[in-house]
Amino acid sequence: MNQTANYQLCQWDPTDRILMEDFNTDNSKIDAALKAQADTLESLSQKAGGRLLGTLKASASGTTCEFRLDGVDWSAWREVHLVADPYTDSGAVVTVYACGSNAVMCVLSGNTSADRAQHASLGHMVLYPLFDPRNRATVIDLCEGEMRDVGYQFSNLTYVRMIVNNGHSLKAGTALEIWGAK
């Protein structure tokens, strides 16, 4: 009896005697190969692509809103995306700062609707820890197309603060999405 080149599955000739054991052996080989492939694909899917790490929302209105980042494992991500979604009144300008510093991460206009589908202005910041929290945090502000030094190592970047310009407020529901990409 002939066998396939890769998995040595049975290939019967017209004169070969067909046995149930041959079918069972072939099916076991196929099952093991498919399982190994599925495990490999699952492992790769854990390493690739973007993943929503969390959505943080302000529960009260005010001129300042802080969002904790200490749940982010900087060593697990090549890049981290922060998407700011400030819910404000008309004419508001929102600035996102790193921790308690004056390091601007993003500047954007606020959204006057509570419906995210209607929002025209989302602050998108990209950080590149490159799997090492000791790296110095630099952010790319996709709203203004600028790269800025945050002034901290990623391990010390524990929160961001949104501040709205005078005479305006950040409303409850203002949000920050955190995405990781490997």
C-alpha positions in Angstrom: 0.0 0.0 0.0 1.2 3.5 -0.9 1.3 6.4 1.6 1.1 10.1 1.3 4.4 12.1 1.5 3.6 14.3 4.5 1.5 12.3 7.0 1.9 8.8 5.7 -1.9 8.4 5.1 -3.1 5.3 3.3 -3.4 5.4 -0.4 -4.8 2.1 -1.6 -4.2 0.4 -4.8 -7.0 -1.7 -6.3 -5.3 -4.9 -5.1 -4.8 -3.7 -1.5 -6.9 -5.1 1.4 -8.7 -2.3 3.1 -8.7 -2.5 6.9 -10.6 -0.6 9.5 -7.4 -0.1 11.5 -5.9 1.8 8.5 -8.9 4.3 8.6 -8.6 4.7 12.3 -4.8 5.3 12.1 -5.3 7.9 9.3 -8.1 9.7 11.2 -5.9 9.9 14.4 -3.1 11.4 12.3 -5.4 13.9 10.7 -6.9 14.8 14.1 -3.5 15.4 15.6 -2.3 17.5 12.7 -5.5 19.7 12.8 -5.2 20.1 16.6 -1.5 21.2 16.3 -2.5 23.7 13.6 -5.4 25.1 15.7 -3.0 25.4 18.7 -0.5 27.3 16.5 -3.1 29.6 15.1 -4.5 30.3 18.6 -1.0 31.1 19.9 -0.4 33.5 16.9 -3.7 35.2 17.4 -2.7 36.0 21.0 0.5 37.7 19.7 -0.9 39.6 16.7 -3.4 42.3 16.1 -5.1 44.9 18.2 -7.0 44.2 21.4 -9.2 46.5 23.4 -7.6 46.5 26.9 -10.3 48.7 28.4 -12.7 51.6 28.2 -12.6 54.1 31.1 -15.5 56.6 31.6 -15.9 59.6 33.7 -18.8 59.3 36.1 -19.1 63.0 36.9 -18.8 66.3 35.1 -16.0 68.7 35.7 -13.1 70.7 34.1 -10.6 67.8 34.7 -10.8 64.1 34.3 -8.2 61.5 35.1 -7.9 58.1 33.7 -5.6 55.4 35.3 -3.2 53.5 33.1 -1.6 51.4 35.9 -3.6 48.4 34.6 -1.6 48.5 31.3 1.3 45.9 31.2 3.7 47.9 29.0 5.9 44.9 28.7 3.2 43.0 26.8 2.7 45.4 24.0 4.6 46.7 21.0 2.3 49.7 20.8 -0.5 51.1 22.9 -3.3 53.3 21.4 -5.2 55.8 23.6 -8.4 57.0 22.1 -9.8 60.0 24.0 -13.5 60.7 23.5 -14.3 63.9 25.4 -18.0 64.7 25.8 -18.3 68.5 26.2 -20.3 71.6 25.3 -19.9 73.5 22.0 -16.6 75.3 21.4 -14.6 73.3 24.0 -11.0 72.4 23.4 -9.6 69.5 25.4 -5.9 68.8 26.2 -4.7 65.4 27.3 -1.6 65.5 29.6 0.7 62.8 30.8 0.3 62.2 34.6 0.6 65.4 36.6 3.0 67.0 34.1 2.7 69.7 31.5 3.6 67.1 28.8 0.9 67.5 26.2 -0.1 64.2 24.6 -3.1 65.4 22.5 -5.2 68.4 21.8 -8.7 68.1 20.3 -12.1 69.6 20.1 -14.8 68.1 22.3 -17.9 66.2 21.1 -21.2 67.7 22.0 -23.3 64.6 21.6 -23.4 61.6 24.0 -23.8 59.4 20.9 -20.3 58.1 20.0 -21.5 57.3 16.4 -21.9 61.1 15.9 -18.5 62.1 17.2 -16.2 63.8 14.8 -13.4 64.4 17.1 -11.6 61.5 18.8 -8.1 62.1 20.2 -5.8 59.2 19.0 -2.5 58.9 20.6 0.0 56.1 19.8 2.7 55.1 22.2 5.5 52.6 21.5 6.7 50.7 24.6 8.2 48.0 22.4 7.6 45.4 25.1 9.8 47.3 27.6 8.4 49.6 30.3 11.8 51.1 30.8 11.6 52.8 27.4 11.0 56.6 27.5 7.4 57.3 26.6 7.0 59.2 23.4 3.5 59.8 21.9 2.4 60.4 18.4 -0.7 62.7 18.5 -2.6 61.7 15.4 -5.0 64.7 15.8 -2.3 67.3 15.3 0.3 65.0 13.5 3.0 65.7 16.1 5.4 63.5 18.1 5.9 64.5 21.7 8.2 63.4 24.5 6.1 62.6 27.5 9.0 62.9 29.9 8.5 59.5 31.7 9.4 55.9 31.3 6.4 53.8 30.5 6.6 52.3 33.9 5.9 55.7 35.4 3.1 56.6 33.0 0.3 55.7 35.4 -2.5 58.1 34.3 -3.6 60.7 31.8 -5.5 63.8 32.6 -8.0 65.6 30.3 -8.5 69.3 30.9 -11.0 71.4 29.1 -10.5 75.2 28.3 -12.0 77.8 30.6 -15.8 78.2 30.6 -16.4 74.6 29.5 -16.8 71.3 31.2 -16.1 67.6 30.5 -19.4 65.8 31.0 -20.0 62.4 32.6 -19.5 59.8 29.9 -16.2 61.3 28.7 -14.2 58.2 27.8 -10.7 56.8 27.2 -10.2 53.6 25.3 -7.0 51.7 25.6 -5.9 49.4 22.8 -2.8 47.2 22.7 -1.1 45.9 19.6 1.6 43.2 19.4 
